[in-house]
Amino acid sequence: MKVLAIEDNKADQRLLQEMFRDMNMPAFELVYAENLTKGIAYLDSEDIGIVILDLGLPESQGIDTFLQLREHAQ
C-alpha cells in the first residue's frame, strides 16, 4: 500500500521515513510530495491508500489544506 506524505520540511520527512523503517512494515511504500499541488497531482495519478498531511504548508494552512486535498481523494 502506498502512503503519501505531503510534507515540506525535510527533517519531518526523514523522521517519517525512520518511523516506517523502525516499524518494519514492508507492506507500506512511503512516497513524498513537498507541497499540496504536487500531493494532489500524485493523488490524482496514483493508487494511494493513506495520506499523511502537513496542515502548515507554504501554499495552504489548516483546514483549507485538508478540504482541498479531500476534493481529490473522492
TISE-634847 format. One line per 3 residues: number of its first residue (from 1); their letters; for each residue z, x, y of N, C-alpha, C. Coordinates in nm, 2 decimals. Atoms other than C-alpha are relative to their C-alpha. Last residue first. Layout:
BEGIN
NUM = a = Z X Y Z X Y Z X Y  ...
This chain:
BEGIN
74 = qah = 0.02 0.13 0.07 -0.36 -1.31 1.10 -0.13 -0.02 -0.05  -0.06 -0.01 0.14 -0.27 -0.95 1.19 -0.02 -0.13 -0.08  0.10 -0.07 0.08 -0.50 -0.93 1.50 0.05 0.01 -0.15
71 = erl = 0.13 0.07 -0.01 -0.31 -1.18 1.71 -0.10 0.06 -0.10  -0.01 0.12 0.09 0.02 -1.03 1.58 -0.13 -0.08 0.01  0.02 -0.04 0.14 -0.06 -0.70 1.75 -0.01 -0.12 -0.09
68 = qlf = 0.14 -0.05 0.00 -0.09 -0.85 2.10 -0.04 0.04 -0.15  0.09 0.11 -0.01 0.23 -1.05 2.04 -0.15 0.04 -0.01  0.00 0.07 0.13 0.42 -0.74 1.92 -0.10 -0.12 0.00
65 = tdi = 0.06 -0.09 0.09 0.32 -0.54 2.23 -0.01 -0.07 -0.14  0.14 0.01 -0.02 0.40 -0.83 2.46 -0.08 0.09 -0.10  0.05 0.11 0.08 0.75 -0.85 2.30 -0.16 -0.01 0.02
62 = gqs = -0.08 0.11 0.05 0.84 -0.51 2.45 -0.08 -0.10 -0.09  -0.14 -0.01 0.01 0.60 -0.28 2.64 0.06 -0.13 -0.06  -0.06 0.13 0.02 0.23 -0.21 2.64 0.15 0.01 -0.03
59 = epl = 0.09 0.10 -0.04 -0.01 0.07 2.74 0.06 -0.14 -0.02  0.05 -0.02 -0.14 0.24 0.36 2.73 -0.08 -0.12 0.05  0.12 -0.08 -0.01 0.41 0.23 2.41 -0.05 0.01 0.15
56 = gld = 0.00 -0.07 -0.13 0.77 0.11 2.41 -0.12 0.09 0.00  0.01 0.10 -0.11 0.77 -0.15 2.13 0.00 0.06 0.14  -0.08 -0.05 -0.11 0.70 0.11 1.86 -0.02 -0.10 0.11
53 = liv = 0.05 0.01 -0.14 0.56 -0.08 1.57 0.10 0.05 0.10  -0.11 -0.04 -0.07 0.59 -0.02 1.19 -0.04 0.02 0.15  0.02 -0.07 -0.13 0.32 -0.22 1.03 0.14 0.03 0.05
50 = igi = -0.12 0.00 -0.09 0.32 -0.31 0.66 -0.04 0.07 0.13  -0.10 0.09 0.06 0.04 -0.41 0.41 0.12 -0.01 0.09  -0.14 -0.05 -0.03 -0.26 -0.28 0.59 0.10 -0.10 -0.05
47 = des = -0.10 0.09 0.07 -0.61 -0.33 0.45 0.14 0.06 0.01  -0.07 -0.05 0.13 -0.82 -0.15 0.70 0.08 -0.11 -0.06  0.10 -0.06 0.09 -1.07 -0.24 0.98 0.05 0.04 -0.14
44 = dly = 0.12 0.09 0.02 -0.89 -0.49 1.20 -0.09 0.06 -0.10  -0.04 0.12 0.07 -0.55 -0.31 1.15 -0.12 -0.09 -0.02  -0.03 -0.03 0.14 -0.71 0.02 1.24 0.04 -0.12 -0.08
41 = aig = 0.13 -0.03 0.06 -0.86 -0.12 1.56 0.02 0.03 -0.15  0.07 0.12 0.02 -0.53 -0.28 1.65 -0.13 0.02 -0.07  -0.07 0.07 0.10 -0.35 0.05 1.60 -0.07 -0.13 -0.03
38 = ktl = 0.04 -0.06 0.13 -0.61 0.23 1.80 0.07 -0.07 -0.11  0.15 0.02 0.02 -0.56 0.00 2.09 -0.05 0.05 -0.13  0.02 0.13 0.05 -0.18 0.00 2.05 -0.15 -0.03 -0.03
35 = nea = -0.01 0.10 -0.11 -0.14 0.37 2.08 -0.04 -0.13 -0.06  -0.09 -0.04 -0.11 -0.08 0.68 1.86 0.00 -0.09 0.12  0.08 0.02 -0.12 -0.21 0.53 1.54 0.09 0.03 0.12
32 = yvl = -0.05 0.01 -0.14 -0.06 0.66 1.22 -0.11 -0.04 0.10  0.10 -0.04 -0.09 -0.10 0.63 0.84 0.05 -0.03 0.15  -0.04 0.01 -0.14 0.17 0.62 0.58 -0.11 0.06 0.08
29 = efa = 0.07 -0.10 -0.07 0.05 0.56 0.22 0.02 -0.02 0.15  0.03 0.03 -0.14 0.30 0.38 0.01 -0.07 0.12 0.06  0.09 0.12 -0.01 0.30 0.37 -0.37 -0.04 -0.03 0.14
26 = pmn = 0.14 -0.03 0.01 0.43 0.73 -0.38 -0.09 -0.12 0.01  0.07 0.13 0.02 0.78 0.62 -0.26 -0.15 0.03 0.00  0.09 -0.02 0.12 0.99 0.93 -0.29 -0.06 -0.13 -0.04
23 = mdr = -0.02 0.12 0.08 1.25 0.81 -0.03 -0.08 0.00 -0.13  -0.13 0.00 0.06 1.26 1.16 0.11 0.03 -0.12 -0.09  0.00 -0.10 0.10 0.88 1.16 0.17 0.14 0.01 -0.07
20 = fme = 0.08 0.05 0.11 0.90 0.83 0.35 -0.01 0.10 -0.11  -0.07 0.11 0.06 1.18 0.94 0.57 -0.07 -0.05 -0.12  -0.10 -0.05 0.08 1.01 1.27 0.64 0.08 -0.10 -0.07
17 = qll = 0.06 -0.07 0.11 0.70 1.10 0.76 0.10 0.06 -0.10  0.04 0.10 0.09 0.90 0.86 0.97 -0.06 0.06 -0.13  -0.12 0.06 0.06 1.08 1.15 1.13 -0.04 -0.11 -0.10
14 = rqd = -0.05 -0.09 0.10 0.75 1.33 1.19 0.12 -0.05 -0.07  0.10 0.00 0.11 0.60 1.03 1.37 0.05 0.09 -0.12  -0.03 0.12 0.08 0.92 1.00 1.57 -0.10 -0.01 -0.11
11 = akn = -0.13 -0.02 0.07 0.88 1.36 1.69 0.04 -0.12 -0.09  0.03 -0.09 0.11 0.51 1.30 1.77 0.13 0.02 -0.08  -0.09 -0.12 -0.01 0.60 1.01 2.00 -0.02 0.08 -0.13
8 = dei = 0.06 -0.10 -0.09 0.31 0.76 2.04 0.08 0.13 0.01  -0.10 -0.08 -0.07 0.39 0.54 1.75 -0.06 0.11 0.08  0.06 -0.02 -0.13 0.19 0.27 1.57 0.11 0.06 0.09
5 = alv = -0.10 -0.03 -0.10 0.29 0.33 1.21 -0.07 0.02 0.14  0.05 -0.05 -0.12 0.06 0.17 0.96 0.11 0.01 0.10  -0.09 0.03 -0.11 0.18 0.14 0.61 -0.05 0.06 0.13
2 = km = 0.01 -0.08 -0.13 -0.09 0.13 0.35 0.11 -0.05 0.09  0.00 0.08 -0.12 0.00 0.00 0.00 0.00 0.09 0.12
